[in-house]
Amino acid sequence: MHSAPRALCPHVEWAVAGVLGTRVSLDWIRQPAAPGTWRSEFSWQGQAGTASKLASALRGWQMLRFEVTSEPCPTAEGERYSCTPDLGIFHAVTGIHGDILIPEDRLRAALVRSRTEDTDLESEIAKLLGKPWDDELEPFRYAGEGAPVRWLHQVV
């Protein structure tokens, strides 16, 4: 959760708990990129399709900025959902290395739009890759003061 008004924080926890089927208590800290809002990060485990349920549960509140990601598993590709108040929700399928996989029908549609509408192919592809959402969310992704930091180590 990149940003949420303080009054919505308990509702976010209830929505996530409802999807995961367990009590959820998030550690909230102030979001310096949007004064008056709070942020939290959490990891979850669930069956394939849980990411879409989480995103659906959260998307109803227009004042939230969030991302939900699901790693690929043997039975399903990964997923990434990004949501902002201005842009709404973005969904992408991701491969085993985190790359966004764009179905060929969506690429064909982007080609058609670039030929028939007042748009160019580069901006159409940028939308398919979620660039407008990345641009808007980037300032919110940096951990604020007091955010938990997880150090990753590689043992060789």
C-alpha positions in Angstrom: 0.0 0.0 0.0 1.7 3.1 -1.2 -0.7 5.7 0.2 -3.9 5.7 2.1 -5.7 8.3 4.2 -5.5 7.4 7.9 -9.2 6.8 8.1 -9.0 4.1 5.5 -6.1 2.1 7.0 -8.4 -0.2 9.1 -10.6 -0.7 6.1 -7.6 -1.8 4.0 -6.7 -4.3 6.7 -10.2 -5.7 6.9 -10.4 -6.0 3.1 -7.1 -7.8 2.9 -8.1 -10.1 5.8 -11.4 -10.9 4.1 -9.5 -12.1 1.0 -6.7 -14.0 2.8 -9.1 -15.5 5.4 -6.9 -14.5 8.4 -6.5 -11.5 10.7 -4.2 -8.8 9.2 -2.5 -6.1 11.2 -0.3 -3.8 9.0 2.5 -1.6 10.3 1.6 1.9 9.0 4.1 4.7 8.6 3.7 8.2 7.2 4.0 8.6 3.5 6.3 11.6 2.8 5.3 11.8 -0.8 1.7 12.7 0.1 1.4 14.4 3.5 -1.6 13.2 5.4 -1.4 9.6 4.0 0.1 6.4 5.3 1.9 3.5 3.7 2.5 -0.1 4.5 4.1 -3.2 3.0 3.3 -6.8 3.6 4.0 -10.2 2.1 1.3 -12.8 1.6 0.8 -16.3 0.4 -2.2 -17.7 -1.4 -3.5 -19.7 -4.2 -3.2 -18.5 -7.8 -5.8 -15.8 -8.4 -5.4 -14.3 -4.9 -3.6 -11.2 -6.3 -6.7 -10.3 -8.4 -9.0 -10.8 -5.4 -6.8 -8.4 -3.3 -6.7 -5.8 -6.1 -10.5 -6.1 -6.5 -11.0 -5.7 -2.8 -8.9 -2.5 -2.7 -9.8 -0.8 -6.0 -13.2 0.5 -4.7 -11.5 3.3 -2.7 -10.5 6.1 -5.0 -8.0 7.6 -2.6 -5.6 4.6 -2.5 -2.4 4.0 -4.3 -1.3 0.4 -4.2 0.4 -2.4 -6.0 -0.2 -6.2 -5.7 2.1 -8.7 -7.2 2.0 -12.4 -7.4 5.0 -14.6 -8.3 4.5 -17.2 -11.1 4.0 -20.8 -9.9 3.8 -24.1 -11.8 0.1 -23.6 -12.5 -0.1 -19.9 -13.3 1.9 -16.9 -14.6 2.7 -14.1 -12.2 0.5 -10.9 -12.0 1.0 -7.3 -11.2 -1.7 -4.8 -10.3 -1.1 -1.1 -9.9 -3.7 1.4 -8.9 -3.7 5.2 -8.6 -6.6 7.6 -8.0 -6.0 9.3 -11.3 -5.4 6.3 -13.6 -7.4 3.6 -12.0 -6.2 0.0 -12.1 -3.5 -1.6 -14.4 -3.0 -5.3 -14.8 -0.2 -7.2 -16.4 0.9 -10.8 -16.6 4.5 -11.4 -15.6 6.9 -14.2 -16.5 9.4 -16.1 -14.3 11.9 -13.2 -14.4 9.4 -10.5 -13.7 9.0 -9.3 -17.3 5.6 -8.1 -18.4 4.1 -10.5 -21.0 1.8 -8.7 -23.5 -0.6 -11.0 -25.4 -0.4 -10.7 -29.1 -4.0 -9.5 -29.5 -3.3 -6.5 -27.3 -0.2 -5.7 -29.4 -2.3 -6.0 -32.6 -4.9 -3.6 -31.1 -2.1 -1.1 -30.2 -0.9 -1.3 -33.8 -4.4 -0.6 -35.1 -4.9 2.3 -32.7 -1.6 3.8 -33.7 -2.6 3.7 -37.4 -6.3 4.8 -37.0 -6.4 7.2 -34.0 -4.4 10.2 -33.0 -1.8 8.2 -31.1 1.6 6.8 -31.7 2.9 3.2 -31.3 5.4 4.2 -28.6 2.7 5.6 -26.3 0.4 2.6 -26.9 3.2 0.2 -25.9 4.0 2.4 -22.9 0.4 1.9 -21.7 0.6 -1.8 -22.3 3.7 -1.9 -20.1 2.1 0.2 -17.3 4.5 3.2 -17.7 1.9 5.8 -16.7 1.3 3.9 -13.5 5.0 3.4 -12.9 5.6 7.2 -13.4 2.9 8.1 -11.0 3.8 5.5 -8.3 7.6 5.9 -8.4 7.8 8.7 -5.8 5.6 6.6 -3.5 7.7 3.5 -3.8 10.7 4.8 -1.8 10.5 3.9 1.8 9.8 6.8 4.2 11.5 7.5 7.4 11.0 4.7 9.8 10.0 2.2 7.1 11.0 -1.4 7.7 14.0 -2.4 5.6 14.6 -6.0 4.6 18.3 -6.7 3.8 18.8 -9.5 1.3 22.0 -11.5 1.4 23.3 -13.9 -1.1 25.4 -16.8 0.2 27.9 -18.1 -2.2 
